[in-house]
């Protein structure tokens, strides 16, 4: 009987679930093409620190002015008109009067970073954060902006950052996917699976959605009740037919890889229930994530699951905060009508769980090589979204300035980078684009963003398009 | 030469104390240097208003110098401004020159910086940096078939002569022929996407004459299943999706007539140039609903319906959509990536920004929407022409607020001797523009048009094209493995009126296509990737063929040609976003061929998703073929697999026994009979002894569906040999 070689002896393009990244189908596509470009992207200069990452995506546009970007001048100017002749690129186009933040700001931790009372739990983690108050983006429209945040392009169909990371690095634990997505229980973000698509990269780099409930992964268990013995016998039958076929045909990587994919599938069937079962977590941990309180339980579970997935070798976990974009009341951060009500409700869901995640990663020593990202597609306007001459309760989209934060993986803790102008409308210094942020994330993993390429329809595509500067000052 | 030595030479030249001998300017240096200048300098330094007042495209420009004065003094080359900015990496501003490029630069300056009198046209000549108008794929076809020896016994038709020549060159031995059953299954799955039945295999094996081979091919090409199979390939290329994408992602309930039109066009073997013209201007060429359906091509991509109130966002959304349309058009038909010239001249292919905007102008009036075709025919999602079109402007660096020269509807400059100017006024209507574009694209460069198509067809037959990048026959694409074969097939394709069916016929009846796919260690050692076609490649079925084959083998398949698609997702609109939620179970009306699946841009059922069906957001000229544990899980556990397993049992139970063997079990529920019939239905053969014993044991212990579930997972079922 034929013995099946372990994955590393197969040609990489066939078993596309290899523990080693940078290659697989891509290497084959590139190397067999006469215009092959080097895709050995592990850069010589970067010191790879990050081994895994977890990203919390706030869908709808979190107000930087009410969270991390403290603007005393905006408070002082409350009720005044923004002096400008420009027709700004905002979504609805209404420009009310300037509006002060709805929450008090205080200096936090040893670093003295300003964080508002909107996020009381996260504020206590300020000393772990690298805050960027000078983000800019291209679109003030949700879906293009969210696609841009995820893939560096404003359209459907480009590979997401998680897919690029999986493509570049592979999975650590082949019994689990390299890239796992945990959507908000209220629904997926606009654009749905386009946000975690592998685009033109091979399909195995696509984000795999873990749903809450008994069956987190599609088709993990038979769709009807089937005795375990039957399942085992079916697998034995498949194995018998396939091995005989292999003997007749002769050694063939595709056939060998398919045989091995059944072994991996069986192991995944054991690994997934293990990793998604939170029963073994201590009460202290449950409390840390707010698992037993109504408001925080949903995000708490996902944050805790995120940590467990990272622990088990998943490369990239993406959590969404916010479901469908429109509707009343809104189920995302899209506070057109009323920032106070909307952001208070949304922040309540995520504040303690994300703070718990940071603390937990820190206690376990994982924060050293785990990159945490807390991002949103754009910020909100310093003026209210209301009739001219009034101070309405909501804010429109602001693509000219917004805040995100990162933590762990060799970044400078308690550090604030970049500045918006006095009222937080546009950038005053050190603008950072998504391309820059993406380049920096890849850099944290030791990948040169200019080298991680994939040929598609005439172009060697990159996550960073034709731009992107690594933000070296962010690193300790 | 080592980098260090190169470095020393350059350092020396700068006047430092390392002695060095200058190598005389090599023959070819000058041409290479002009290529380097064209690729790295002329984007800014040419034309009437060059950057810094410096035009490096001609002898005259060089001697005029820049705003800062003289740039080059032949008597003192190394002190010249030109060398200073280049050697210090201040020019080019981005992506500085490599050491060997600087060395070339230095040699060229030493030679007195020779430049032509008339300005270098940066896109005219191919160089090691880019393709010019002399690029291979743009040249006329050369059919060299008559020079190929075809006396070898192995050679069945002209394809084989070209392939054999390369095999001999590489020292490779072609594999022997595959068995008749293997060829039969191969050609079924390839031409119609569904395997033969066991009875068909038996009948063919009983009489595998050459006439029988030809008859099979003719029958398959004549069946409507052929169009259903090959239209699927085309729908990949045109990224046919049935929802808008972006935020709302609203469903398009009336875009299926385009899909049906494509299927019919394949089945009717419509001449390819007509096929192309119809998709661009069908409504102008054919007043029947067919013409309106055909132009569904222009509106089957993404369309953002939420663009916001700002002028900038509206303009960007419009330009993004145009880029997607121009890019898909030029890649699908011409194998050129014209979309790369939206913000600057194409960096690798001879496509100017002007050419891009001429194409964009030709499609400027295309809007998305439903046309009402009257009570009988209902609505059709197609092109709604924008009225009152004006001139189109080149957008400088792609910036929607920086209007450059105005251009009219036109084609790609330089692609042929024929004028790329359509001769239309600025005010020409959408229909006039598209009609002219349709004419131009099918006549400008027939060699390119037919090379692209023939290569695509080859790609689907063999898994890899003669050029590996079917959408890109430009500089960044692959180079042909068998350039003469490509030209021969393209020339014949043109001669025979651009019909696809004779091309398929010639390919699948060739000896090359009949080769066994068995691995041969000596050949593998030489050509692991099978670039020289010493064997037929082993390929996994694509997602649609997996599902269609399961439907066919289990007897579930409903033959219903055309019409509105079946829906395997629940469509829910929640607060302005449309969710397409895969249904846990497919209903009976879903058991049609997968091409008829309502195909919104979103999640799909796990089988199609797992088996690499492409996201219809971007043109997909070749599919990935991956192997993952998620595929295994789906094919073991998905509801569809259970449904197909139940159906297979019913199917084999109902199957009339055709054998006369007295020992043969006649009882429908006899495990022996079930095992035999299930093997025949799925694997097209009887089980061997070991398989039979194990399978009967499985059926006895757990019932027949356990065996069915196993068989769907057999490599023999999932790969084409």
Interface residues (C-beta under 8 A of the other chain):
Chain A: X11 X14 X15 X16 X17 X25 X28 X29 X32 X33 X34 X35 X87 X88 X89 X90 X91 X92 X93 X139 X140 X141 X142 X143 X144 X154 X155 X156 X157 X158 X177 X187 X188 X190 X191 X192 X193 X194 X197 X199 X200 X201 X202 X203 X204 X206 X208 X217 X218 X219 X220 X221 X222 X223 X224 X227 X229 X230 X231 X233 X234 X235 X236 X237 X238 X240 X241 X242 X244 X245 X246 X249 X250 X251 X252 X254 X255 X257 X258 X259 X261 X262 X264 X265 X267 X268 X269 X323 X324 X325 X326 X327 X330 X331 X455 X456 X457 X458 X459 X460
Chain B: X245 X246 X247 X249 X302 X304 X306 X307 X308 X309 X310 X311 X312 X313 X316 X320 X324 X327 X331 X336 X337 X340 X348 X349 X468 X469 X471 X472 X474 X475 X476 X477 X478 X479 X517 X518 X519 X528 X529 X531 X538 X539 X540 X574 X575 X576 X577 X579 X580 X584 X601 X602 X603 X606 X609 X610 X612 X615 X617 X618 X619 X620 X621 X624 X626 X627 X628 X629 X630 X631 X632 X633 X634 X636 X637 X638 X639 X641 X642 X683 X688 X690 X691 X694 X695 X698 X701 X702 X706 X707 X709 X710 X711 X713 X714 X715 X716 X718 X719 X721
